[in-house]
Amino acid sequence: MKLIEKAIAHFSAKERRELYITEWETKVYSKNLTLEDKSSWLKRADGDTWEYMVYAVIFGLVDENDEPVFDLGDKPKLKKSVDPEIVGKLASFVLETAGENDEDREKN
């Protein structure tokens, strides 16, 4: 088996991560992101870190049925009417690259 095939198989088999949002009493899940996903959001954000984070929340979060929990129509409300700490927490969860979760970080 070629290395690229092993890499693709690994990515395809990754489990979906979940996060319980205490403040909203709900659970959300993160899609497994590709470099293409992240690149697309960076282009849309045009160098604005908060825009990038909002795009991560909109396009990276799903519910238990893999349905998006937000859409582009929610962008203004996410930016102006939602606790920025929660938006930041959600974006960090979606963009997490090291495979650590909150529980792992608390151990260190």
C-alpha positions as YAML, in Angstrom:
chain: A
units: angstrom
residues:
- id: 1
  name: MET
  ca: [0.00, 0.00, 0.00]
- id: 2
  name: LYS
  ca: [1.33, 3.43, -0.94]
- id: 3
  name: LEU
  ca: [1.79, 5.96, 1.83]
- id: 4
  name: ILE
  ca: [-0.83, 8.30, 0.36]
- id: 5
  name: GLU
  ca: [-3.38, 5.50, 0.55]
- id: 6
  name: LYS
  ca: [-2.53, 4.95, 4.22]
- id: 7
  name: ALA
  ca: [-2.86, 8.69, 4.85]
- id: 8
  name: ILE
  ca: [-6.26, 8.81, 3.16]
- id: 9
  name: ALA
  ca: [-7.46, 5.73, 5.06]
- id: 10
  name: HIS
  ca: [-6.36, 7.30, 8.34]
- id: 11
  name: PHE
  ca: [-8.22, 10.55, 7.64]
- id: 12
  name: SER
  ca: [-11.34, 8.69, 6.52]
- id: 13
  name: ALA
  ca: [-11.38, 6.66, 9.74]
- id: 14
  name: LYS
  ca: [-11.02, 9.62, 12.12]
- id: 15
  name: GLU
  ca: [-13.78, 9.82, 14.69]
- id: 16
  name: ARG
  ca: [-15.99, 12.86, 14.91]
- id: 17
  name: ARG
  ca: [-15.16, 15.02, 17.93]
- id: 18
  name: GLU
  ca: [-17.89, 16.39, 20.20]
- id: 19
  name: LEU
  ca: [-18.17, 19.36, 22.51]
- id: 20
  name: TYR
  ca: [-20.84, 20.05, 25.11]
- id: 21
  name: ILE
  ca: [-21.60, 23.77, 25.37]
- id: 22
  name: THR
  ca: [-22.67, 24.21, 28.98]
- id: 23
  name: GLU
  ca: [-23.96, 27.74, 28.46]
- id: 24
  name: TRP
  ca: [-26.30, 26.57, 25.71]
- id: 25
  name: GLU
  ca: [-27.01, 23.12, 27.17]
- id: 26
  name: THR
  ca: [-26.28, 21.46, 23.84]
- id: 27
  name: LYS
  ca: [-23.75, 19.23, 22.16]
- id: 28
  name: VAL
  ca: [-22.08, 20.01, 18.83]
- id: 29
  name: TYR
  ca: [-19.67, 18.07, 16.68]
- id: 30
  name: SER
  ca: [-16.74, 19.09, 14.54]
- id: 31
  name: LYS
  ca: [-16.35, 17.97, 10.97]
- id: 32
  name: ASN
  ca: [-12.96, 16.52, 10.11]
- id: 33
  name: LEU
  ca: [-11.39, 19.40, 8.24]
- id: 34
  name: THR
  ca: [-9.22, 19.28, 5.18]
- id: 35
  name: LEU
  ca: [-6.55, 21.77, 4.20]
- id: 36
  name: GLU
  ca: [-8.90, 22.83, 1.43]
- id: 37
  name: ASP
  ca: [-11.58, 23.73, 4.02]
- id: 38
  name: LYS
  ca: [-9.17, 25.86, 6.03]
- id: 39
  name: SER
  ca: [-7.74, 27.52, 2.92]
- id: 40
  name: SER
  ca: [-11.22, 28.45, 1.70]
- id: 41
  name: TRP
  ca: [-12.09, 30.06, 5.03]
- id: 42
  name: LEU
  ca: [-8.80, 31.97, 5.10]
- id: 43
  name: LYS
  ca: [-9.51, 33.40, 1.64]
- id: 44
  name: ARG
  ca: [-13.02, 34.44, 2.67]
- id: 45
  name: ALA
  ca: [-11.75, 36.02, 5.88]
- id: 46
  name: ASP
  ca: [-9.22, 38.14, 3.96]
- id: 47
  name: GLY
  ca: [-6.75, 38.21, 6.85]
- id: 48
  name: ASP
  ca: [-9.29, 38.94, 9.58]
- id: 49
  name: THR
  ca: [-8.79, 36.44, 12.41]
- id: 50
  name: TRP
  ca: [-12.30, 36.87, 13.84]
- id: 51
  name: GLU
  ca: [-13.86, 36.36, 10.40]
- id: 52
  name: TYR
  ca: [-11.83, 33.18, 10.03]
- id: 53
  name: MET
  ca: [-13.08, 31.99, 13.41]
- id: 54
  name: VAL
  ca: [-16.69, 32.73, 12.51]
- id: 55
  name: TYR
  ca: [-16.32, 30.81, 9.24]
- id: 56
  name: ALA
  ca: [-14.86, 27.88, 11.22]
- id: 57
  name: VAL
  ca: [-17.95, 27.93, 13.45]
- id: 58
  name: ILE
  ca: [-20.38, 28.22, 10.54]
- id: 59
  name: PHE
  ca: [-18.83, 25.61, 8.28]
- id: 60
  name: GLY
  ca: [-17.14, 23.34, 10.82]
- id: 61
  name: LEU
  ca: [-19.88, 22.57, 13.34]
- id: 62
  name: VAL
  ca: [-22.58, 19.97, 12.81]
- id: 63
  name: ASP
  ca: [-25.27, 18.29, 14.89]
- id: 64
  name: GLU
  ca: [-25.61, 14.59, 15.70]
- id: 65
  name: ASN
  ca: [-26.96, 13.97, 12.17]
- id: 66
  name: ASP
  ca: [-24.01, 15.77, 10.50]
- id: 67
  name: GLU
  ca: [-26.28, 18.69, 9.60]
- id: 68
  name: PRO
  ca: [-24.81, 22.20, 9.88]
- id: 69
  name: VAL
  ca: [-25.87, 24.00, 13.05]
- id: 70
  name: PHE
  ca: [-25.25, 27.45, 11.55]
- id: 71
  name: ASP
  ca: [-25.35, 28.94, 8.06]
- id: 72
  name: LEU
  ca: [-24.03, 32.12, 6.42]
- id: 73
  name: GLY
  ca: [-27.22, 33.93, 7.40]
- id: 74
  name: ASP
  ca: [-26.16, 33.51, 11.04]
- id: 75
  name: LYS
  ca: [-22.83, 35.28, 10.48]
- id: 76
  name: PRO
  ca: [-23.96, 38.80, 11.55]
- id: 77
  name: LYS
  ca: [-25.59, 37.43, 14.71]
- id: 78
  name: LEU
  ca: [-22.53, 35.33, 15.57]
- id: 79
  name: LYS
  ca: [-20.38, 38.44, 15.22]
- id: 80
  name: LYS
  ca: [-22.64, 40.94, 16.98]
- id: 81
  name: SER
  ca: [-25.03, 39.11, 19.30]
- id: 82
  name: VAL
  ca: [-23.28, 35.99, 20.58]
- id: 83
  name: ASP
  ca: [-20.80, 35.83, 23.45]
- id: 84
  name: PRO
  ca: [-17.38, 36.16, 21.77]
- id: 85
  name: GLU
  ca: [-15.88, 33.81, 24.36]
- id: 86
  name: ILE
  ca: [-18.22, 31.05, 23.19]
- id: 87
  name: VAL
  ca: [-17.55, 31.81, 19.52]
- id: 88
  name: GLY
  ca: [-13.82, 31.64, 20.25]
- id: 89
  name: LYS
  ca: [-14.23, 28.38, 22.15]
- id: 90
  name: LEU
  ca: [-16.21, 26.87, 19.27]
- id: 91
  name: ALA
  ca: [-13.71, 28.05, 16.66]
- id: 92
  name: SER
  ca: [-10.80, 26.66, 18.69]
- id: 93
  name: PHE
  ca: [-12.64, 23.36, 18.97]
- id: 94
  name: VAL
  ca: [-13.23, 23.18, 15.20]
- id: 95
  name: LEU
  ca: [-9.70, 24.26, 14.30]
- id: 96
  name: GLU
  ca: [-7.99, 22.05, 16.87]
- id: 97
  name: THR
  ca: [-5.06, 20.37, 15.14]
- id: 98
  name: ALA
  ca: [-3.08, 18.59, 17.84]
- id: 99
  name: GLY
  ca: [-5.87, 16.16, 18.67]
- id: 100
  name: GLU
  ca: [-6.03, 17.42, 22.25]
- id: 101
  name: ASN
  ca: [-9.33, 18.18, 23.87]
- id: 102
  name: ASP
  ca: [-10.14, 20.24, 26.96]
- id: 103
  name: GLU
  ca: [-9.70, 17.19, 29.20]
- id: 104
  name: ASP
  ca: [-6.22, 16.47, 27.76]
- id: 105
  name: ARG
  ca: [-5.12, 20.07, 28.22]
- id: 106
  name: GLU
  ca: [-6.29, 20.12, 31.84]
- id: 107
  name: LYS
  ca: [-4.06, 17.10, 32.59]
- id: 108
  name: ASN
  ca: [-0.95, 19.04, 31.51]
...
